[in-house]
Amino acid sequence: MKILVLEDNDRLAKVIKSVLDKEGYSVDLFFDGEKALDALNCGYHCFILDINVPSLDGLSILETIRLYHKEIPVIIMSSNHDLEKIQTSYEIGCDDYLKKPFFIYELVQKVKKLCHKPSQVITLWTGYTYDYVNHRLFSPENEEIKLAKKECMFLDLFIKDRHRVITFSELEEYVWEGEETSVLNMRALIKRLRKKLPEGAIEMIKEVGYRLGEL
C-alpha cells in the first residue's frame, strides 16, 4: 500500500517513513506542497499531510485531493490546536486530525484503521473482480488469474475510479516506481496482461495512455 507523506520537518518525516516502512507500507516523502501536489495522481492509497509547509499548505492540497479522490483516506497533522482550524480540516474532508507532538504509534494505528480492511474487492469488468488488498484477480467463474507484480500495480491505479485514463507518465511513476522506462516496455506489460483478460479489457488512448474497456 502506497502512502504520500507531506512534512517539512526532516527529522519527523524520516521517522514516519522508517516506522511505516517497517509496517510494510511504501512511503514517499515530500517536503514542499507544490511538489506533493504534482504527485497526487500517482496511485496513493493514503495521504498524510502537515498543514504548514513551504509553497502550498496542506489544507489547499486536501481540497485538491477531494476534487479527484473522494474516498482515499487523508490524515492531517499539525501543531495548530486551534478548534477552528481542526473544524475546517474536517469540513474540507480529512478523515483524521493528529495534533503535534504525537506518538508515532498513534499515527500507525490511524493509518491501519483507515487503510486496512480484510478484503477490498472491486469489479473491473463484468464478472471480473479484483481484491486490491491481497492483489488477486478473479474470473467470472471465480478462478484466480495469476498476475505479476507490475500487472497488479497497473490495476491498482484503477481502484478508486475504473473510468479514469492512466497516462504514460503515471505508469512510469507508479508501476516503474519513478524509474525511466520506454513506451515499448509499457506496451509489453499491457500485451502480457491483455492475454489474461477478455478482448477489449484494456484500451489504449493514442499518445496519452490507457483505460479499462467497458465489458
C-alpha positions in Angstrom: 0.0 0.0 0.0 1.5 3.3 -1.1 1.4 6.4 1.1 2.3 10.1 0.4 3.7 11.9 3.4 4.0 15.7 3.3 6.1 17.0 6.2 8.8 19.7 6.1 10.4 18.7 9.3 13.2 16.5 8.0 13.7 14.5 11.2 10.0 13.8 11.8 9.4 12.9 8.1 12.2 10.3 8.2 10.9 8.8 11.5 7.4 8.5 10.0 8.8 6.9 6.8 11.0 4.5 8.8 8.2 3.3 11.0 5.7 2.9 8.2 8.2 1.1 6.0 8.7 -1.4 8.8 4.9 -1.9 8.9 5.0 -2.9 5.2 3.9 0.4 3.6 5.6 2.1 0.6 6.2 5.7 1.7 7.1 8.7 -0.5 8.3 11.8 1.4 7.6 15.3 0.3 8.8 18.5 2.0 7.2 21.0 -0.3 3.5 21.4 -1.0 3.8 22.2 -4.7 5.8 19.0 -5.3 3.3 16.9 -3.4 0.5 18.4 -5.4 2.2 17.3 -8.6 2.3 13.7 -7.3 -1.4 13.3 -6.2 -2.3 11.1 -9.1 0.4 8.6 -8.7 -1.7 5.8 -7.2 -1.5 6.6 -3.5 -3.8 4.8 -1.1 -3.4 7.3 1.8 -2.2 10.9 2.3 -0.6 12.2 5.4 -0.3 16.0 5.3 1.2 18.6 7.5 -0.6 22.0 7.2 2.2 24.4 7.4 4.7 23.5 4.7 6.5 25.6 2.0 4.9 26.8 -1.2 1.4 25.3 -0.7 -0.3 24.5 2.6 -1.7 21.1 3.5 -5.3 22.2 3.5 -5.1 23.5 0.0 -3.7 20.1 -1.1 -6.6 18.4 0.8 -9.1 20.5 -1.2 -7.5 19.3 -4.4 -7.4 15.7 -3.3 -11.2 15.8 -2.5 -11.9 17.1 -6.0 -10.5 14.0 -7.6 -10.1 11.3 -4.9 -13.1 11.4 -2.6 -12.5 8.0 -1.0 -8.8 8.0 -0.3 -8.0 8.5 3.4 -6.3 11.7 4.4 -4.7 12.3 7.8 -3.9 15.9 8.7 -1.1 16.5 11.3 -0.4 19.9 12.7 1.0 21.8 15.7 -2.0 24.1 15.3 -4.5 23.1 18.0 -7.0 25.8 17.2 -10.5 24.4 17.2 -11.5 26.4 14.1 -8.5 25.0 12.1 -9.4 21.5 13.2 -13.1 22.0 12.2 -12.0 23.4 8.8 -9.9 20.4 8.2 -12.8 18.0 8.7 -15.2 20.2 6.7 -12.8 20.1 3.7 -12.7 16.3 4.0 -9.9 15.0 6.2 -10.5 11.6 7.8 -8.5 12.3 10.9 -6.6 15.1 12.6 -3.4 14.4 14.6 -2.1 17.1 16.9 1.6 17.6 17.2 3.5 16.4 19.2 2.2 12.9 18.9 3.4 9.4 19.5 4.3 7.6 16.2 2.3 4.7 17.4 -0.8 6.9 17.2 -0.1 7.6 13.5 0.5 4.0 12.7 -2.8 3.0 14.3 -4.7 5.7 12.4 -3.2 4.5 9.1 -4.1 0.9 9.9 -7.7 1.9 10.9 -8.3 3.9 7.8 -6.5 1.8 5.2 -6.6 -1.8 6.2 -9.6 -4.0 5.8 -9.5 -7.8 5.4 -10.6 -7.6 1.8 -11.5 -4.8 -0.6 -13.0 -6.1 -3.8 -14.0 -4.0 -6.8 -15.5 -5.0 -10.2 -13.2 -4.0 -13.1 -15.2 -5.7 -15.8 -18.5 -7.7 -15.7 -17.8 -10.8 -13.7 -14.1 -9.9 -13.1 -13.4 -8.8 -9.5 -10.1 -7.5 -8.1 -9.1 -7.8 -4.4 -6.7 -4.9 -4.3 -5.6 -5.5 -0.7 -4.3 -9.0 -1.5 -3.7 -8.3 -5.2 -5.8 -11.1 -6.6 -7.9 -11.0 -9.8 -10.8 -13.5 -10.3 -12.7 -14.5 -13.4 -16.5 -14.8 -13.7 -16.0 -18.5 -12.8 -14.3 -17.3 -9.6 -11.0 -18.7 -10.8 -7.9 -16.7 -9.8 -6.0 -15.1 -12.7 -2.3 -15.1 -11.7 -0.7 -11.6 -12.0 2.8 -10.4 -12.0 3.8 -7.5 -9.7 3.7 -4.8 -12.3 0.4 -6.1 -13.6 -1.1 -5.8 -10.1 0.4 -2.3 -9.8 -1.3 -1.3 -13.1 -4.7 -2.5 -11.9 -4.1 -0.7 -8.6 -4.3 2.6 -10.4 -8.0 2.0 -11.1 -9.0 1.2 -7.6 -10.8 4.5 -6.9 -12.1 5.1 -10.4 -12.2 2.4 -13.1 -13.2 5.0 -15.7 -10.1 7.2 -15.4 -7.4 7.3 -18.1 -3.9 6.4 -16.9 -1.2 8.5 -18.6 2.1 7.1 -19.6 3.8 9.4 -17.1 1.6 7.9 -14.3 2.6 4.4 -15.4 6.2 5.3 -15.2 5.9 7.0 -11.8 3.8 4.3 -10.2 4.4 0.9 -11.9 8.1 1.5 -12.6 8.4 3.4 -9.3 9.8 6.5 -10.9 12.5 4.7 -12.9 12.7 5.9 -16.5 11.3 3.4 -19.0 10.1 3.4 -22.6 6.6 3.3 -24.2 7.7 -0.1 -25.7 8.2 -1.5 -22.2 4.7 -0.2 -21.2 3.2 -1.8 -24.3 4.9 -5.1 -23.5 3.4 -5.0 -20.0 -0.1 -4.3 -21.3 0.3 -7.0 -24.0 1.1 -9.6 -21.3 -1.8 -8.5 -19.2 -4.3 -8.5 -22.2 -3.5 -12.2 -22.8 -5.0 -12.9 -19.4 -8.1 -10.8 -19.9 -11.1 -10.7 -22.2 -10.8 -8.9 -25.5 -11.2 -5.2 -25.2 -10.5 -5.2 -21.4 -7.7 -2.5 -21.8 -7.9 0.3 -24.4 -5.1 2.5 -25.5 -5.7 6.2 -25.8 -3.3 7.4 -28.5 -0.4 9.5 -27.2 -2.0 9.6 -23.8 -2.2 6.3 -22.0 -4.6 3.5 -21.2 -8.1 3.0 -19.8 -10.3 0.0 -18.9 -12.7 -1.0 -21.6 -16.5 -1.3 -20.9 -17.4 -5.0 -21.0 
